[in-house]
């Protein structure tokens, strides 16, 4: 039985807005059509606010403001140090709002408050990182002595369309906003419609930091309307998208007509491979955190655990016992470890996989809504941490992204089988490998089909490294200099240092011209 949190007293953030507007060209505005949509609190599943629902004409207005700011405003023409100072002011403002951000994020997403509290600091660090990088960044210059010098001129591209997901929304918005703005682009941000609340903080943060009007624009709306209009807009040369794979495929098709630059971090079904020589307690700690933190709603979740046969039974027993003891309850309670799933639509999806799993694996823990939920939470979007063992690699719960607190455990006999199982999905975002054999660790990591690998480690990321996946998990990478590459054009400039020796096509010979 999953441990319940104490009896709930429903929490509401102070000064909770009842209507969310767009932010276009430095002004808060409603949709031109007046269209709105309801925003739900995931614990009560009731609407706490309406949000302006952008249509094509609203996207047109936001893109026009961003394009005007790019073509005629100061932002792309500021020296790197000047933009760096503004980015650091943004980071200061984000840190100053840590408590406010945490309460909004928890209320809007259902994330446990203890996990929401770190989001502001991570978001601020993204801005500080790129503030430093654009000052330190330099490009190649190549000289051919006495003949030529060649150098690379980096230029911002234009209006960047940023489409962000609903899991840890504010922090993931910062991943895109920071490099896009640092490199001199202007932006139109379309946050996820399930969780638009914390994005409202960006407008005042950017204004107070001195970002010129039109550089940052925010439009709320549904993906099939606002997101699609942004992707198709001819004046938006860049789209950075984080979300699920089928949406990414649609974006890929719709961006093709204008040959847009695309960076897409998509779904995952990442393996966590535990060999018999691993530190078992450390592996269990990591494998639990890796799939049940953030309510299991994380792209890099190690949701397929592969365990070497000699330790399989012991691992399953210990893992299930820990999963049963995870505290599920009100996201605002500091004791809560798994909160509410983000939306009733998503709850129904995850719950359907849990029911399916009962016919595809051996249920060791969870299996539905937790018992003994606190008063007032019994009909909310809660699913107990669910563990299925003995899962065949052909099972849907092994192959398909569930994006919730659900994990499968499958045994393997040797390294070759482990690698085959690890690579046996359409996805390739992350992989986690636990072994004390250093040779095996490196060889296995280089053979696994994943954009990111953690060896004897949980998901701790260095901002200098590339972030992205292979196969159906994404297109391109961001992070560090890869973000600089994506958000800039690299123009090669060639300068001759000596006499020009060009073949003279069509030359009329002087001597021949004087004959007669």
Secondary structure, DSSP 8 states (H G I E B T S, - for coil): ---B-S-------TT--SEE-EEETTEEE--TT--EEEEEETTTTEEEEEEE---HHHHHHHHHHHHHHHHHSSGGGS-HHHHHHHHHHHHHHHHHTHHHHHHHHHHHH---HHHHTTHHHHHHHHHHHHHHHHHH----EEEETTTEEEEEEEEE-SEEEEE--STTHHHHHHHHHHHHHHTT-EEEEE--TT--TGGGHHHHHHHHHT--TTTEEE----IIIIIHHHHH-TT--EEEEES-HHHHHHHHHHHGGGT-EEEEE-----EEEE-TTS-HHHHHHHHHHHHHGGGG--TT---EEEEEGGGHHHHHHHHHHHHHT--B--TTSTT-SB---S-HHHHHHHHHHHHHHTTTSEEEE--SS-TT--TT-TTSS----EEEES--TTSHHHHS---SSEEEEEEESSHHHHHHHHT-SS--SEEEEE-S-HHHHHHHHHHS--SEEEES--S---TTS-B--SGGGEES-BSTHHHHHHTEEEEEEEEE-S------TT---HHHHT--
